[in-house]
Amino acid sequence: MNKKEAAEFLGVSERAIERYTASGKLHPVYVKGRTGQAPDFDRSELEKIKEQMEQPAKLKRIGKGDKSDNADSPTGALQRRASNPLLQLLGLVEAAGITDKSAAVSITDKLMLTLDQAGELSELPRAMLKRDIDAGKLKAIKTGRGYRIKRADLDAYIRKL
């Protein structure tokens, strides 16, 4: 059976057949073809793979503990979370309801602000802030296309107004 026929037989792409061959799941015999060596796949080997593909996937056990260490066991998951500091931190983040990095720090607590954040915090128009940055009245650092403004510099600027 050639590569195209093998792919149709298994219901996968020809590229999947190439991956199976590269990983050692399939062992074709190469025969002379019109354009060089062509793989010839054994039907019985393809039938074994098709049989494996039709079987339901089995869950693998994590670690070598007792049944409570099973991946789908709630107690096993709790034990792993309790012993792993990164999983503990993830649990705290989930419990706090933090889903976005920017939500972790409030705009009022940030030390460096973007031009939009400075405008939102000071309730001043963005155009006015940009004009005063260009005039040197408000200190800012140019980063790429935008600006970063220190919170202390923004506070000093607002006091001068």
C-alpha positions as CSV (number, residue, x, y, z in Angstrom):
1,M,0.0,0.0,0.0
2,N,1.5,3.4,-0.9
3,K,1.4,6.5,1.4
4,K,-1.8,7.9,0.0
5,E,-3.6,4.6,0.3
6,A,-2.3,4.1,3.9
7,A,-3.5,7.6,4.9
8,E,-7.0,6.9,3.5
9,F,-7.1,3.5,5.2
10,L,-6.2,5.1,8.6
11,G,-8.3,8.2,8.0
12,V,-5.3,10.5,8.6
13,S,-3.2,12.8,6.4
14,E,-0.2,11.8,4.4
15,R,1.9,13.9,6.8
16,A,0.6,11.9,9.7
17,I,1.8,8.7,7.9
18,E,5.2,10.4,7.5
19,R,5.2,11.2,11.3
20,Y,4.3,7.6,12.2
21,T,7.1,6.4,10.0
22,A,9.6,8.8,11.5
23,S,8.6,7.9,15.1
24,G,8.9,4.2,14.3
25,K,5.2,3.3,14.5
26,L,5.3,2.2,10.9
27,H,8.0,0.3,9.1
28,P,7.6,0.6,5.3
29,V,9.6,-1.3,2.8
30,Y,11.0,1.0,0.1
31,V,10.5,-0.1,-3.5
32,K,11.7,1.5,-6.7
33,G,9.0,3.9,-8.0
34,R,8.8,6.2,-11.0
35,T,10.5,9.1,-9.2
36,G,12.8,7.1,-6.9
37,Q,12.3,5.1,-3.7
38,A,8.6,4.8,-2.6
39,P,7.4,3.5,0.7
40,D,5.2,0.3,0.7
41,F,3.2,-0.2,3.9
42,D,2.2,-3.6,5.2
43,R,-1.6,-3.9,5.6
44,S,-1.4,-5.9,8.8
45,E,0.8,-3.2,10.4
46,L,-1.8,-0.6,9.4
47,E,-4.6,-2.7,10.8
48,K,-2.9,-2.8,14.2
49,I,-2.5,0.9,14.2
50,K,-6.1,1.5,13.2
51,E,-7.2,-0.9,16.0
52,Q,-5.1,1.2,18.5
53,M,-6.6,4.4,17.2
54,E,-10.1,3.1,17.7
55,Q,-9.5,2.2,21.4
56,P,-10.5,4.8,24.0
57,A,-7.6,6.8,25.4
58,K,-6.4,5.7,28.8
59,L,-5.5,8.2,31.6
60,K,-1.9,8.0,32.7
61,R,-1.1,8.0,36.4
62,I,1.1,10.8,37.6
63,G,3.9,9.8,40.0
64,K,4.1,6.4,41.7
65,G,1.8,6.9,44.7
66,D,-1.4,5.1,45.6
67,K,-4.8,5.5,44.0
68,S,-5.2,9.0,45.4
69,D,-2.3,10.1,43.1
70,N,-4.5,9.4,40.1
71,A,-4.7,12.4,37.7
72,D,-8.5,12.4,37.8
73,S,-8.8,11.9,41.6
74,P,-9.8,15.1,43.5
75,T,-7.7,14.1,46.5
76,G,-4.6,13.4,44.3
77,A,-5.0,16.9,42.8
78,L,-5.2,18.5,46.2
79,Q,-2.2,16.7,47.4
80,R,-0.1,17.8,44.4
81,R,-1.3,21.4,44.8
82,A,-0.4,21.4,48.5
83,S,3.2,20.1,47.8
84,N,4.0,22.4,44.9
85,P,4.6,26.1,45.6
86,L,3.7,27.1,42.0
87,L,0.4,25.3,42.2
88,Q,-0.3,26.9,45.6
89,L,0.3,30.4,44.0
90,L,-2.0,29.5,41.1
91,G,-4.7,28.5,43.6
92,L,-4.3,31.9,45.4
93,V,-4.6,33.7,42.1
94,E,-7.7,31.7,41.1
95,A,-9.2,32.4,44.5
96,A,-8.6,36.1,44.2
97,G,-10.3,36.1,40.8
98,I,-7.3,37.7,39.0
99,T,-7.4,36.7,35.4
100,D,-5.4,39.4,33.6
101,K,-1.9,40.6,34.4
102,S,-3.0,44.3,34.2
103,A,-5.7,43.6,36.8
104,A,-3.1,42.6,39.3
105,V,-2.0,46.2,40.0
106,S,-4.5,49.0,40.2
107,I,-3.8,52.1,38.0
108,T,-3.6,54.2,41.2
109,D,-0.8,52.0,42.5
110,K,1.4,51.9,39.4
111,L,4.7,53.7,39.5
112,M,5.0,54.1,35.7
113,L,2.0,55.1,33.5
114,T,1.3,55.1,29.9
115,L,0.0,58.3,28.3
116,D,-3.5,56.8,28.3
117,Q,-3.3,55.7,31.9
118,A,-2.0,59.2,32.9
119,G,-4.9,60.8,31.1
120,E,-7.4,58.4,32.8
121,L,-5.9,59.0,36.2
122,S,-5.6,62.8,36.0
123,E,-8.8,63.2,33.9
124,L,-6.8,65.5,31.6
125,P,-7.0,65.2,27.8
126,R,-4.4,63.0,26.2
127,A,-3.6,65.7,23.7
128,M,-2.8,68.2,26.5
129,L,-0.5,65.7,28.2
130,K,1.3,65.0,25.0
131,R,1.6,68.7,24.2
132,D,3.1,69.4,27.6
133,I,5.5,66.4,27.3
134,D,6.8,67.9,24.0
135,A,7.1,71.3,25.6
136,G,9.1,69.9,28.5
137,K,6.4,70.8,31.2
138,L,5.8,67.1,32.0
139,K,8.7,64.6,32.3
140,A,8.3,61.4,30.3
141,I,10.3,58.7,28.8
142,K,9.8,57.9,25.1
143,T,9.4,54.1,24.6
144,G,8.9,53.0,21.0
145,R,5.8,54.8,19.9
146,G,4.5,55.7,23.3
147,Y,5.5,57.4,26.5
148,R,6.0,56.3,30.1
149,I,5.4,58.8,32.9
150,K,6.5,58.4,36.5
151,R,3.6,58.7,38.9
152,A,5.6,61.3,41.0
153,D,6.2,63.4,37.8
154,L,2.5,63.3,37.0
155,D,1.6,64.4,40.5
156,A,4.1,67.3,40.4
157,Y,2.7,68.3,37.0
158,I,-0.9,68.3,38.4
159,R,0.1,70.4,41.4
160,K,1.6,73.1,39.1
161,L,-1.6,73.4,37.1
